[in-house]
């Protein structure tokens, strides 16, 4: 028969440990990543006008990436402190505890790239496209070009140039958005893998 554990003041106080903190930080990171990646963005996209959706993402994602960086950095620090073999075997990724550091570091690299490089470039391209839409008087995905009744030949050349510029912006935005999404998805998968590991093996070091 399994032992029946009684809750005491001492056992409650023992909850405030590095292991407990680790699980809270991990849960925060994984839950936030799942929500932003698969639910929050989809709901906002279906609910808001396109430019409002873009403005919301511009405000949301830098905070999301920054919090992710803070959380995963904290996890790395706690994990390394609890598992001293990480420093001994740091160049042997097949050592179990070291592999977890590699996994968490991949999240740090992916979300760092998103926060400091890809994200700002994507936002800049998006706002440039918004500006061009106002100048051209049409959405980026509308077919054709607007018609003008005066000085047709001159305007046709100008509008074709604008359309070429819009195509270039669309291509650039699509590439940047694709890279950002791929980096974020790889981070979510890495976080999920780490969750499976600690779920089966625990956090406690030695």
Secondary structure as the mmCIF struct_conf table of DSSP 4:
data_model
#
loop_
_struct_conf.conf_type_id
_struct_conf.id
_struct_conf.beg_label_comp_id
_struct_conf.beg_label_asym_id
_struct_conf.beg_label_seq_id
_struct_conf.end_label_comp_id
_struct_conf.end_label_asym_id
_struct_conf.end_label_seq_id
HELX_LH_PP_P HELX_LH_PP_P1 UNK A 2 UNK A 7
HELX_RH_AL_P HELX_RH_AL_P1 UNK A 9 UNK A 13
TURN_TY1_P TURN_TY1_P1 UNK A 14 UNK A 15
BEND BEND1 UNK A 16 UNK A 17
HELX_RH_AL_P HELX_RH_AL_P2 UNK A 18 UNK A 34
HELX_RH_PI_P HELX_RH_PI_P1 UNK A 35 UNK A 40
HELX_RH_AL_P HELX_RH_AL_P3 UNK A 41 UNK A 47
BEND BEND2 UNK A 48 UNK A 48
HELX_RH_AL_P HELX_RH_AL_P4 UNK A 50 UNK A 82
TURN_TY1_P TURN_TY1_P2 UNK A 84 UNK A 84
HELX_RH_AL_P HELX_RH_AL_P5 UNK A 85 UNK A 88
BEND BEND3 UNK A 89 UNK A 89
TURN_TY1_P TURN_TY1_P3 UNK A 90 UNK A 91
TURN_TY1_P TURN_TY1_P4 UNK A 93 UNK A 94
BEND BEND4 UNK A 95 UNK A 95
HELX_RH_AL_P HELX_RH_AL_P6 UNK A 96 UNK A 113
HELX_RH_PI_P HELX_RH_PI_P2 UNK A 114 UNK A 118
HELX_RH_AL_P HELX_RH_AL_P7 UNK A 119 UNK A 136
TURN_TY1_P TURN_TY1_P5 UNK A 137 UNK A 137
BEND BEND5 UNK A 138 UNK A 138
TURN_TY1_P TURN_TY1_P6 UNK A 140 UNK A 141
BEND BEND6 UNK A 143 UNK A 144
BEND BEND7 UNK A 149 UNK A 151
HELX_RH_AL_P HELX_RH_AL_P8 UNK A 152 UNK A 201
BEND BEND8 UNK A 203 UNK A 203
#
